């Protein structure tokens, strides 16, 4: 049986939903039925074979018509985490060599002139964190770069600024929750302890993305107890899901991919489970639980960003550590099994995945296949696989 790198797991047979719930409650290591686990592994095999066949001669994977370090990092992580490939396989070696070409003198890992420095550096850290101790120096320098470009007083944004603590695509770019959650996950996977000031700053920004007037000091959240998250508090707030009418007035609409991103980030920043921000976000997750669409997006946009959502869903619920989520109607959901079954149903005959709703570059099969494999790898694994151990202070 394949085992994901960096983590050993015992496999047991589960025969029903009830058994899944009982297993989760008893703390057993493997909440997936044996037959389902075999299907997951076979699906990952097909996906990785597809990705291996599409690796460019330079070791990268394509975006915008040429090899790109951001997409390459996400694909590479899926190979590095798989025990049949790992760091020594030729596919992985070529991918790492390609990625390391983008290490800059300032410690960031990005192509010059593109302007997506935070995103590229963050996903590069995530990949290298799965590659072993050899790359710890590069990871530390890249992490220091992320902390340097995080918006704070050094860039003229004090705590009162809506930009404070966030991250955008790069220096000079307005911050948003998507870039900030990538930064926070990169810091987390690099082994940065959760008491580091970078997390505290990030939580100021992330809290301002939550539609929760109790803890959000921005005017657009006034009177809201929704608990979900929007894209950015910049310029009186921005949601990619638009608005919804509340008491006869428009209010920014929260949606799934950003809510799971905010929830995950709060857990990585070590907020307590009874913190009102965490409680409200989890209540939102229960209320809108679904894998059929990006939750609470307007119907015409329901499948936009779907695979980004699946990946973030898996990482967030992995961090939460609860194997069965009971939704707002009282229905229990063994999320690992349900996520894998949904992804099985969407995999194409050649082993890839593709979103026909091509927003946020999800018409790129390399990116979407990476999201899908990383999500299933998370579903296979016990918490915190692929993360460097927190550094001692």
C-alpha positions, -999 to +999 in steps of 0.1 A: +000+000+000+012+035-009+019+057+021+023+094+018+058+107+025+065+120+060+037+102+076+030+066+085-006+054+087-024+022+096-052+012+073-083-005+087-116-016+071-147+005+076-180-008+064-205+020+068-211+057+076-218+047+112-184+030+114-167+061+100-183+082+127-174+057+154-138+054+142-134+092+142-148+094+177-125+067+189-094+084+175-084+056+150-057+065+125-075+059+092-111+071+087-113+059+051-127+025+042-100+002+027-118-001-007-121+037-009-085+042+000-075+019-029-097+040-053-080+072-040-046+058-046-055+046-081-069+080-089-038+097-077-017+073-098-036+083-129-034+120-121+004+119-114+009+099-146-009+126-165+012+153-149+044+134-155+035+132-192+030+170-195+062+181-177+081+204-200+117+198-211+129+225-187+113+207-157+083+230-153+046+229-160+027+253-182+008+285-174+002+314-198+019+295-227+052+286-210+065+269-179+056+287-148+071+285-112+037+289-094+019+261-112+051+240-111+054+244-073+018+230-068+024+201-092+058+194-077+044+192-042+020+165-053+049+144-066+071+151-035+043+139-012+038+106-031+059+077-019+061+063-054+079+094-066+094+115-038+124+138-039+147+114-058+125+106-088+135+121-121+102+141-124+107+156-090+144+163-095+137+182-128+109+201-111+130+212-082+159+222-105+134+243-125+119+259-094+153+268-078+162+289-109+138+315-096+154+320-062+162+357-060+189+376-041+162+390-017+152+354-008+119+353-027+112+327-053+095+343-083+101+353-119+113+389-122+088+414-135+056+393-132+044+410-100+031+378-083+060+376-059+040+366-028+020+339-045+050+323-062+072+324-031+044+310-010+037+280-031+074+274-037+079+272+001+050+247+003+067+225-023+102+227-008+088+219+027+080+185+012+114+180-002+134+175+030+160+193+051+183+201+021+161+231+012+156+245+047+180+274+041+161+284+010+128+281+029+140+303+057+152+330+033+119+328+013+099+330+046+119+361+056+110+376+023+073+370+028+074+386+062+092+416+047+066+422+021+036+417+044+018+450+047+026+468+079+041+500+093+073+495+072+051+501+041+033+530+057+002+510+068-004+511+106-029+488+123-058+512+115-052+506+078-074+480+060-042+468+044-024+460+076-012+424+080-023+413+046-004+401+015-011+409-021+005+395-052+037+414-045+051+447-032+028+475-042-002+452-048-033+456-026-038+427-002-065+401-004-074+370+015-064+345-011-028+358-012-028+362+026-039+326+032-012+313+008+013+333+028+000+320+061+001+284+049+036+289+036+047+303+070+030+273+087+046+247+065+080+263+069+078+255+106+074+291+118+060+289+153+024+302+157+035+329+182+055+347+155+043+383+150+036+376+113+006+355+122-007+381+146-005+408+119-021+385+094-050+379+118-058+416+119-063+415+081-080+382+080-105+392+108-114+422+086-124+398+058-149+381+081-185+392+080-188+394+117-194+428+133-184+415+168-147+413+157-145+432+124-141+470+128-148+477+092-180+495+084-191+471+056-194+443+083-216+465+106-245+445+120-234+412+103-233+379+122-228+358+091-194+345+100-183+338+064-154+356+046-150+379+016-121+385-006-107+418+008-116+447+032-099+471+008-119+500-005-149+493+017-148+456+011-147+433-020-164+400-025-161+379-057-196+366-049-211+401-051-238+412-026-269+399-010-299+419+003-302+420+041-330+441+056-335+458+023-299+469+019-270+453+000-244+435+020-212+418+008-218+381+002-195+356+019-185+324+000-169+290+004-133+293-009-126+324+011-144+312+042-124+279+043-092+300+036-100+323+065-109+294+088-077+275+080-056+306+085-071+312+119-062+276+129-027+280+117-024+312+137-034+291+168-066+308+176-086+289+202-116+268+191-139+289+213-127+322+198-159+339+184-142+342+149-135+305+148-169+296+162-187+318+137-166+305+107-173+269+117-210+276+120-209+290+085-191+259+073-218+237+088-246+259+075-234+259+039-217+225+037-216+212+002-192+197-023-215+203-053-204+239-058-183+267-043-206+273-013-228+303-013-216+316-047-245+330-068-259+302-090-244+315-123-210+314-106-214+283-085-186+264-101-161+292-104-130+285-083-143+250-075-110+232-074-093+259-054-122+254-030-117+216-029-080+221-020-087+247+006-116+227+020-093+197+026-065+217+042-089+236+065-108+205+077-075+187+081-063+215+104-097+214+123-092+177+130-129+166+131-135+136+109-173+140+106-189+174+100-226+176+109-243+202+087-270+227+096-297+201+089-281+176+113-267+154+085-233+139+093-206+141+066-174+121+066-156+148+047-126+128+035-147+101+019-171+126+004-144+147-011-127+118-027-159+105-041-167+139-056-132+141-072-135+106-086-167+117-104-149+146-120-116+130-131-113+128-169-103+096-188-067+108-193-063+112-155-066+150-154-091+174-140-104+206-156-129+232-147-151+242-176-159+274-157-125+289-166-121+316-140-090+321-119-071+300-144-090+267-136-091+260-174-055+249-169-054+211-164-020+212-147-032+236-120-066+219-115-050+184-115-025+196-088-054+210-067-073+177-070-043+154-061-032+176-032-068+176-019-069+137-021-035+134-005-047+155+024-078+132+026-055+102+028-032+115+054-033+123+091-028+159+102+002+180+093+019+158+067+045+177+047+050+204+073+085+211+087+086+208+125+081+242+143+114+258+151+124+262+187+129+297+200 
